Amino acid sequence: MSVWIKTVFGMLAAILLLPAIAGAEGRIYVKDGVALGGTDPVAYFEVGEPVQGSANHTHEWRGAQWHFASAEHRDMFAGNPEVYAPQYGGWCAWAAAENYAAATIPEAWNIVDGKLYLNASLRVKSRWERDIEGYIRAADANWPNIF
């Protein structure tokens, strides 16, 4: 393949990926246009487990729509979103420690020092739990440059 064709394909790929890259700037993990795929972030703290939110109780924050199981949870989040929002925008904490972004599932979670961390799978969560403090340090260092 000629250099010219490679250059054109490279430019085309960059143009097509630009919206995805620009969307990553908010760093919030969204699924179907909704943060955390609609899981209520407050429920992890208040109920102790993931709970699916409702489109009847929403709040917009950092360019993403968040769903909540109740108006009370929505109002709690709206009053102080940094307290309830997951670390790394809801992306996988272990992956962030490994210097990349990965989607998460609601069931793979931990609250550490009052902060919510999510992981890509229960297997990854188990791996992350082997050295939570070390992985948090690595993820905190890597996160600003992952996207």
C-alpha positions as a Markdown table, in Angstrom:
| # | Residue | x | y | z |
|---|---|---|---|---|
| 1 | Met | 0.0 | 0.0 | 0.0 |
| 2 | Ser | 1.4 | 3.4 | -0.9 |
| 3 | Val | 2.3 | 6.0 | 1.7 |
| 4 | Trp | -0.4 | 8.3 | 0.2 |
| 5 | Ile | -3.1 | 5.7 | 0.7 |
| 6 | Lys | -1.9 | 5.0 | 4.3 |
| 7 | Thr | -2.0 | 8.7 | 5.0 |
| 8 | Val | -5.5 | 9.1 | 3.7 |
| 9 | Phe | -6.7 | 6.1 | 5.6 |
| 10 | Gly | -5.0 | 7.4 | 8.8 |
| 11 | Met | -6.6 | 10.8 | 8.4 |
| 12 | Leu | -10.0 | 9.3 | 7.7 |
| 13 | Ala | -9.7 | 7.1 | 10.8 |
| 14 | Ala | -8.8 | 10.2 | 12.9 |
| 15 | Ile | -11.8 | 12.1 | 11.6 |
| 16 | Leu | -14.2 | 9.2 | 12.3 |
| 17 | Leu | -12.8 | 8.7 | 15.8 |
| 18 | Leu | -12.8 | 12.4 | 16.7 |
| 19 | Pro | -16.3 | 12.3 | 18.2 |
| 20 | Ala | -15.4 | 9.3 | 20.4 |
| 21 | Ile | -12.2 | 11.0 | 21.5 |
| 22 | Ala | -14.0 | 14.3 | 22.2 |
| 23 | Gly | -16.7 | 12.4 | 24.1 |
| 24 | Ala | -14.1 | 10.8 | 26.3 |
| 25 | Glu | -13.0 | 14.2 | 27.6 |
| 26 | Gly | -15.9 | 14.1 | 30.1 |
| 27 | Arg | -14.4 | 10.8 | 31.3 |
| 28 | Ile | -17.8 | 9.4 | 32.4 |
| 29 | Tyr | -18.5 | 5.9 | 31.5 |
| 30 | Val | -21.9 | 5.9 | 29.7 |
| 31 | Lys | -23.9 | 3.0 | 28.3 |
| 32 | Asp | -26.9 | 3.7 | 26.1 |
| 33 | Gly | -26.3 | 7.4 | 26.7 |
| 34 | Val | -26.6 | 7.1 | 30.5 |
| 35 | Ala | -23.9 | 7.1 | 33.1 |
| 36 | Leu | -23.2 | 3.7 | 34.6 |
| 37 | Gly | -25.8 | 2.2 | 32.3 |
| 38 | Gly | -28.5 | 3.5 | 34.5 |
| 39 | Thr | -27.2 | 2.1 | 37.8 |
| 40 | Asp | -27.9 | 4.4 | 40.8 |
| 41 | Pro | -24.5 | 5.5 | 42.2 |
| 42 | Val | -26.1 | 6.6 | 45.6 |
| 43 | Ala | -27.5 | 3.1 | 46.1 |
| 44 | Tyr | -24.0 | 1.6 | 46.6 |
| 45 | Phe | -23.6 | 3.8 | 49.7 |
| 46 | Glu | -27.2 | 3.8 | 51.0 |
| 47 | Val | -28.4 | 0.3 | 50.1 |
| 48 | Gly | -25.1 | -1.5 | 49.9 |
| 49 | Glu | -25.6 | -3.0 | 46.5 |
| 50 | Pro | -26.2 | -1.9 | 42.9 |
| 51 | Val | -29.7 | -0.8 | 42.1 |
| 52 | Gln | -31.0 | 0.0 | 38.7 |
| 53 | Gly | -32.1 | 3.7 | 38.5 |
| 54 | Ser | -35.2 | 5.0 | 36.7 |
| 55 | Ala | -35.6 | 7.5 | 33.9 |
| 56 | Asn | -38.2 | 9.1 | 36.2 |
| 57 | His | -35.4 | 10.3 | 38.5 |
| 58 | Thr | -32.5 | 11.8 | 36.5 |
| 59 | His | -29.8 | 14.4 | 36.9 |
| 60 | Glu | -27.3 | 15.8 | 34.4 |
| 61 | Trp | -23.8 | 16.1 | 35.6 |
| 62 | Arg | -20.5 | 16.4 | 33.7 |
| 63 | Gly | -22.3 | 16.0 | 30.4 |
| 64 | Ala | -23.9 | 12.7 | 31.3 |
| 65 | Gln | -27.4 | 11.7 | 32.4 |
| 66 | Trp | -27.5 | 9.8 | 35.7 |
| 67 | His | -30.4 | 7.7 | 36.8 |
| 68 | Phe | -31.6 | 7.1 | 40.4 |
| 69 | Ala | -33.9 | 4.7 | 42.1 |
| 70 | Ser | -35.7 | 7.5 | 43.9 |
| 71 | Ala | -36.0 | 11.3 | 44.0 |
| 72 | Glu | -34.2 | 11.2 | 47.4 |
| 73 | His | -31.1 | 9.6 | 45.8 |
| 74 | Arg | -31.2 | 12.0 | 42.9 |
| 75 | Asp | -31.3 | 14.9 | 45.3 |
| 76 | Met | -28.5 | 13.5 | 47.4 |
| 77 | Phe | -26.4 | 13.1 | 44.3 |
| 78 | Ala | -27.3 | 16.6 | 42.9 |
| 79 | Gly | -26.3 | 18.2 | 46.2 |
| 80 | Asn | -22.8 | 16.7 | 46.2 |
| 81 | Pro | -22.0 | 14.5 | 43.2 |
| 82 | Glu | -18.3 | 14.1 | 44.0 |
| 83 | Val | -19.3 | 12.1 | 47.1 |
| 84 | Tyr | -21.4 | 9.6 | 45.2 |
| 85 | Ala | -19.9 | 9.5 | 41.7 |
| 86 | Pro | -17.5 | 6.5 | 41.1 |
| 87 | Gln | -13.8 | 7.2 | 40.8 |
| 88 | Tyr | -12.4 | 7.3 | 37.3 |
| 89 | Gly | -15.8 | 8.3 | 35.9 |
| 90 | Gly | -17.1 | 4.8 | 36.4 |
| 91 | Trp | -14.5 | 3.2 | 34.3 |
| 92 | Cys | -12.7 | 0.1 | 35.6 |
| 93 | Ala | -10.4 | 0.9 | 38.5 |
| 94 | Trp | -8.0 | -2.0 | 37.8 |
| 95 | Ala | -7.8 | -1.1 | 34.1 |
| 96 | Ala | -7.0 | 2.5 | 35.1 |
| 97 | Ala | -4.1 | 1.2 | 37.2 |
| 98 | Glu | -2.9 | -0.7 | 34.2 |
| 99 | Asn | -3.1 | 2.5 | 32.2 |
| 100 | Tyr | -6.2 | 2.0 | 30.0 |
| 101 | Ala | -9.9 | 2.5 | 30.1 |
| 102 | Ala | -12.4 | -0.4 | 30.3 |
| 103 | Ala | -16.1 | -0.7 | 30.7 |
| 104 | Thr | -17.6 | -1.9 | 34.1 |
| 105 | Ile | -20.4 | -4.0 | 35.4 |
| 106 | Pro | -22.5 | -2.9 | 38.4 |
| 107 | Glu | -21.8 | -6.0 | 40.4 |
| 108 | Ala | -18.0 | -5.5 | 40.5 |
| 109 | Trp | -17.6 | -2.7 | 43.1 |
| 110 | Asn | -16.0 | -1.6 | 46.3 |
| 111 | Ile | -16.2 | 1.4 | 48.6 |
| 112 | Val | -12.8 | 2.3 | 49.8 |
| 113 | Asp | -12.2 | 5.3 | 52.2 |
| 114 | Gly | -15.7 | 6.6 | 51.3 |
| 115 | Lys | -15.1 | 6.4 | 47.5 |
| 116 | Leu | -16.8 | 4.1 | 45.0 |
| 117 | Tyr | -14.7 | 2.0 | 42.7 |
| 118 | Leu | -16.0 | -0.2 | 39.9 |
| 119 | Asn | -14.4 | -3.0 | 37.9 |
| 120 | Ala | -14.9 | -4.7 | 34.5 |
| 121 | Ser | -15.9 | -8.1 | 36.0 |
| 122 | Leu | -16.0 | -10.0 | 39.2 |
| 123 | Arg | -12.7 | -11.7 | 38.2 |
| 124 | Val | -11.0 | -8.3 | 37.7 |
| 125 | Lys | -12.5 | -7.1 | 41.0 |
| 126 | Ser | -10.9 | -10.1 | 42.7 |
| 127 | Arg | -7.5 | -9.3 | 41.1 |
| 128 | Trp | -7.9 | -5.6 | 42.1 |
| 129 | Glu | -8.7 | -6.6 | 45.7 |
| 130 | Arg | -5.2 | -8.2 | 46.0 |
| 131 | Asp | -3.6 | -4.8 | 46.3 |
| 132 | Ile | -6.3 | -2.1 | 46.4 |
| 133 | Glu | -4.0 | 0.6 | 47.8 |
| 134 | Gly | -1.3 | 0.0 | 45.2 |
| 135 | Tyr | -3.9 | -0.1 | 42.3 |
| 136 | Ile | -5.5 | 3.1 | 43.5 |
| 137 | Arg | -2.1 | 4.8 | 43.6 |
| 138 | Ala | -1.3 | 3.6 | 40.1 |
| 139 | Ala | -4.8 | 4.5 | 38.7 |
| 140 | Asp | -4.7 | 8.0 | 40.3 |
| 141 | Ala | -1.3 | 8.6 | 38.5 |
| 142 | Asn | -2.5 | 7.1 | 35.2 |
| 143 | Trp | -6.0 | 8.5 | 35.0 |
| 144 | Pro | -5.3 | 12.0 | 33.8 |
| 145 | Asn | -3.5 | 10.7 | 30.7 |
| 146 | Ile | -5.5 | 7.6 | 29.8 |
| 147 | Phe | -7.7 | 9.4 | 27.3 |
